[in-house]
Amino acid sequence: MGAQLIDRAPLATPSGQRANLDFREACKAAVRVFQLSEKYKTAPFPNAYAVWFAYSTNADPALVAEIDELLLGQDAISAYDIELLFQAYLAEEQSVFATHDISQAIGDEIDEVLSVLGTSLQQNTAFSETLSTLEQDLPQASSPEQFNTLVSGLIEENRRMNAMTQELNQGLARSQSLISTLSEQLDEVRTQSLRDPLTAIPNRRAFDKTLEEAMDHAARTHEPLCVAMADLDHFKALNDTFGHPAGDVVLQNFARLISGSANEPRLVARYGGEEFAIIFPGSDLMAAYNRLVNIKHTLSKTVHEAEGSVGPLPAVTASFGVAKYQPGMTARELIQKADASLYDAKAKGRNRVCAPGIG
């Protein structure tokens, strides 16, 4: 259905997508992108273009499958869904390219420094040879004129060497400054690749890494560990009724709430869309459950005000599922267990916390 009516190119791997398409294929893909943008009412802004381009070239089967599912029975795809797809499948690739570009620039500048140092070494060798020659010639000077000529040559050579040394120092200082700036940019790109741009909390990629570390620690120390999955109730309806800017405000407010309730900001993450994840190291199931109940109550009383809205938005609630780590569990199994509890919370009417044996 939907976009399947528009042919897609043969499969290409995500990492080689750009390299695998020649000019003619890329142009054909661009035409398909604009056809899809028009058909499904998405303006071809950069992120939307990237999503449709990846879709039309079959760059990622998972992305294609998710879009096909979204398009079933629909004649439009929202900007919100496009942004979620971009963040889930393409944002990391952009950070990889940015990291590569900055790393290449640092490498080029280091090559320049090595070249300058090599030139300096050659100049030092030449200066040493000149001094050695003067040292041999001075005792043999037979007249004041000869002596003065040799001394003048020594002074001139010393001036030349001082000028070259000053130029070298200036060049090295410039390179040091540039490398420092590039290193800061590289750190920022790496940080941003682990952060959700809307809520400024860690993204799923960062969460997966933090969870693995927390599970390793729990396995070594036998300390308790719990993981919770949270989902904003009826979020799509809120978006459809009040618009995506209002939905963004709710997401940001909820992110701040759970970040402030966690032991550390890095222990919370936007897992995808309106779903969030929280890690509770050192907490048993009941302690984690009680903290989630407090978060749930606070959220239900939070006032959300979106720019352009007349008055505050309706009260927003969330459902929570929590699970405890058991030795031998994989991260996937632990998340699935928390997800199962989240499903129970939704099935029981939403706006509640569920855990195995509790709630």
C-alpha positions in Angstrom: 0.0 0.0 0.0 0.9 3.7 0.1 4.5 4.4 -1.1 4.8 0.8 -2.4 3.2 2.1 -5.6 6.4 4.1 -6.3 9.2 1.8 -7.2 12.3 1.7 -5.0 15.9 1.1 -6.1 17.8 -2.1 -5.4 19.0 -2.7 -1.9 22.0 -0.7 -0.7 23.7 -0.8 2.7 23.3 2.3 4.9 27.0 2.9 5.2 27.5 2.6 1.5 24.4 4.4 0.3 26.1 7.4 -1.1 28.9 5.4 -2.7 26.7 2.7 -4.2 24.5 5.2 -6.2 25.9 6.7 -9.4 24.7 10.1 -10.7 21.8 8.7 -12.7 20.6 6.5 -9.9 20.8 9.4 -7.4 18.8 11.6 -9.8 16.1 8.9 -10.1 16.0 8.6 -6.3 15.6 12.3 -6.1 12.6 12.2 -8.4 11.0 9.5 -6.2 11.7 11.6 -3.1 9.7 14.5 -4.5 6.9 12.1 -5.6 6.7 10.7 -2.1 6.9 14.1 -0.5 4.0 15.3 -2.7 2.0 12.1 -2.3 2.3 12.0 1.5 2.2 15.8 2.1 5.7 16.2 3.6 7.7 19.2 2.6 11.2 18.1 1.4 13.1 19.8 4.2 16.6 18.3 4.8 15.6 15.7 7.3 12.5 14.7 5.4 14.4 14.5 2.2 17.0 12.2 3.9 14.3 9.9 5.2 12.5 9.6 1.8 15.8 9.2 0.0 16.8 6.3 2.3 13.3 4.8 1.8 13.3 5.1 -2.0 16.8 3.5 -2.3 16.0 0.7 0.2 19.0 1.9 2.3 17.8 0.3 5.5 15.2 -2.6 5.5 14.1 -1.7 9.0 13.4 1.9 8.0 11.5 0.8 4.9 9.4 -1.7 7.0 8.5 1.0 9.6 7.5 3.5 6.9 5.4 0.9 5.1 3.6 0.2 8.3 3.1 3.9 9.0 1.6 4.4 5.5 -0.9 1.6 5.7 -4.3 3.2 5.0 -2.9 6.8 5.3 -2.6 9.5 2.8 -0.1 11.6 4.9 2.8 11.1 7.2 3.4 13.8 9.9 6.5 15.9 10.4 6.7 14.4 13.8 6.9 10.9 12.4 9.5 12.0 9.9 11.6 13.5 12.7 11.4 10.3 14.7 12.5 8.2 11.7 15.4 10.5 11.1 16.6 10.4 14.7 16.1 6.6 14.9 17.8 5.7 11.6 19.8 8.6 10.1 21.0 11.0 12.8 23.7 8.7 14.0 25.0 8.3 10.4 25.3 12.1 10.2 27.3 12.2 13.4 29.6 9.5 12.0 30.3 11.6 8.9 30.8 14.7 11.1 33.2 12.8 13.3 35.1 11.5 10.3 35.4 15.1 8.8 36.7 16.6 12.1 39.1 13.7 12.7 40.4 14.1 9.1 40.9 17.8 9.8 42.9 17.0 13.0 45.0 14.5 11.1 45.7 17.0 8.3 46.8 19.6 10.9 49.0 17.1 12.7 50.6 16.3 9.3 51.2 20.0 8.9 52.9 20.2 12.3 55.1 17.2 11.4 56.0 18.9 8.2 56.9 22.2 10.0 59.0 20.2 12.5 60.8 18.4 9.7 61.6 21.7 8.0 62.9 23.1 11.3 65.1 20.0 11.8 66.6 20.6 8.4 67.2 24.2 9.2 68.8 23.4 12.5 71.1 20.9 10.8 72.1 23.6 8.2 72.7 26.1 11.0 74.9 23.7 12.9 76.9 23.0 9.8 77.3 26.8 9.3 78.5 27.2 12.9 80.9 24.3 12.5 82.4 25.9 9.3 82.8 29.3 11.1 84.4 27.6 14.1 87.0 26.2 11.7 87.5 29.4 9.8 87.8 31.9 12.6 91.2 30.7 13.9 92.5 30.9 10.4 91.5 34.6 9.8 94.6 36.4 8.7 93.3 39.9 8.8 90.8 42.1 10.7 88.7 42.3 7.5 88.5 38.5 7.2 87.6 38.3 10.9 84.9 40.9 10.6 83.5 39.2 7.5 83.2 35.9 9.4 81.6 37.6 12.5 79.1 39.4 10.2 78.2 36.1 8.6 77.7 34.5 12.0 75.5 37.4 13.1 73.4 37.2 9.9 73.0 33.4 10.2 71.9 33.9 13.8 69.3 36.5 12.7 68.0 34.2 10.0 67.8 31.3 12.5 65.9 33.6 15.0 63.4 34.6 12.3 62.8 31.0 11.3 62.4 30.0 14.9 59.9 32.7 15.5 57.9 31.7 12.4 58.0 28.1 13.6 56.7 29.0 17.0 53.9 31.0 15.5 53.0 28.2 13.2 53.0 25.7 16.0 50.9 28.0 18.2 48.3 28.3 15.4 48.2 24.6 14.9 47.9 24.0 18.6 44.9 26.4 18.7 43.3 24.8 15.7 43.8 21.2 17.0 42.3 22.3 20.3 39.3 23.8 18.6 38.8 20.7 16.4 39.1 18.5 19.5 36.3 20.4 21.2 34.2 20.2 18.1 34.8 16.4 18.0 33.8 16.1 21.7 30.6 18.1 21.0 29.7 15.9 18.0 30.2 12.8 20.1 28.1 14.3 22.9 25.3 15.3 20.6 25.3 11.8 19.0 24.3 10.5 22.4 21.7 13.2 23.2 18.1 13.6 22.1 17.9 17.0 20.4 14.4 17.9 21.6 14.6 17.0 25.3 18.4 17.3 25.7 18.4 14.0 27.7 20.3 10.9 26.6 19.0 9.1 23.6 18.5 5.3 23.1 22.0 4.8 21.9 23.4 6.4 25.1 20.8 4.5 27.2 21.9 1.1 25.8 25.5 1.9 26.7 24.6 3.0 30.2 22.4 0.0 30.8 25.1 -2.4 29.9 27.5 -0.7 32.3 24.8 -0.8 35.1 24.2 -4.4 34.5 27.9 -5.3 34.5 28.2 -3.4 37.9 25.1 -5.2 39.3 26.5 -8.6 38.2 29.8 -7.9 39.9 28.6 -6.4 43.1 25.2 -8.3 43.4 23.6 -4.9 44.0 19.9 -4.6 42.9 19.1 -2.9 39.6 15.7 -2.0 38.1 14.7 -0.6 34.7 11.5 1.2 33.9 9.8 2.0 30.7 7.4 5.0 30.6 5.0 6.0 27.9 2.9 9.2 27.7 -0.8 8.3 27.6 -2.8 9.3 24.5 0.1 11.4 23.2 -0.9 11.0 19.5 -4.3 12.4 20.3 -2.7 15.4 22.1 -0.5 16.0 19.0 -3.4 15.7 16.6 -5.6 18.1 18.7 -3.1 20.7 19.8 -0.3 20.4 17.3 3.3 19.1 17.5 4.7 22.2 19.3 2.3 21.4 22.2 3.5 17.8 22.1 7.1 19.0 22.2 6.4 21.0 25.3 5.0 18.0 27.0 7.9 15.8 26.0 10.4 18.4 27.3 8.5 18.8 30.6 8.3 15.1 31.2 12.0 14.7 30.4 12.9 17.4 33.0 10.7 15.6 35.5 12.2 12.2 35.2 15.7 13.7 35.0 15.2 15.5 38.3 13.9 12.3 39.8 16.8 10.1 38.8 20.0 9.5 40.7 22.0 10.9 37.7 20.8 12.6 34.5 22.5 10.0 32.4 20.2 7.3 33.9 17.2 8.5 31.9 16.7 8.5 28.2 14.1 9.3 25.5 13.8 5.8 24.1 11.7 6.7 21.1 8.7 8.9 20.4 6.8 9.4 23.6 8.5 6.4 25.3 11.2 7.0 28.0 13.5 4.7 30.0 14.9 5.0 33.5 17.6 3.0 35.2 17.5 2.6 39.0 20.9 1.3 40.2 20.9 0.1 43.8 17.1 0.1 44.0 15.0 -3.0 44.6 11.7 -3.4 42.8 9.5 -1.8 45.5 11.8 1.2 45.8 11.8 1.8 42.1 8.0 1.3 42.0 7.5 3.9 44.7 9.7 6.5 42.9 7.7 5.9 39.7 4.4 6.4 41.6 5.7 9.8 42.8 6.7 10.7 39.2 3.3 9.7 38.0 1.5 11.8 40.5 3.7 14.8 39.8 3.2 14.6 36.1 -0.6 14.4 36.5 -0.5 17.8 38.4 2.0 19.4 36.0 0.7 22.4 34.1 1.8 22.4 30.4 1.6 25.6 28.5 2.5 25.7 24.8 3.2 28.9 22.9 0.2 30.0 20.9 -2.3 27.9 23.0 -5.2 29.6 24.7 -4.6 28.6 28.3 -2.8 25.4 29.6 -3.1 22.1 27.9 -5.2 19.3 29.4 -3.6 17.2 32.1 -1.2 14.7 30.8 -0.6 11.2 32.4 1.8 8.4 31.7 2.0 4.7 32.2 5.0 2.9 33.7 6.4 -0.6 33.7 9.3 -1.6 35.8 11.4 -4.8 36.1 14.3 -6.0 38.2 17.5 -7.4 36.8 18.2 -11.0 37.5 21.7 -12.5 37.1 22.2 -13.9 33.6 19.7 -11.6 32.0 20.6 -9.8 28.8 19.8 -6.1 28.4 17.2 -7.0 25.8 15.5 -9.4 28.2 15.4 -6.8 31.0 13.9 -4.2 28.7 11.3 -6.7 27.4 10.3 -7.5 30.9 9.9 -3.8 31.7 7.9 -3.4 28.5 5.6 -6.2 29.4 4.9 -4.4 32.7 4.2 -1.2 30.7 1.8 -3.1 28.5 0.0 -4.3 31.7 -0.2 -0.7 32.9 -1.9 0.4 29.7 -4.2 -2.6 29.6 -5.4 -1.8 33.1 -6.4 1.7 32.2 -3.2 3.7 31.9 -1.9 6.3 34.4 -0.5 3.7 36.6 2.7 1.8 37.5 3.0 -1.9 37.1 5.7 -4.4 38.1 5.8 -8.1 38.5 3.8 -8.9 41.6 3.0 -5.2 42.2 0.4 -3.0 40.8 
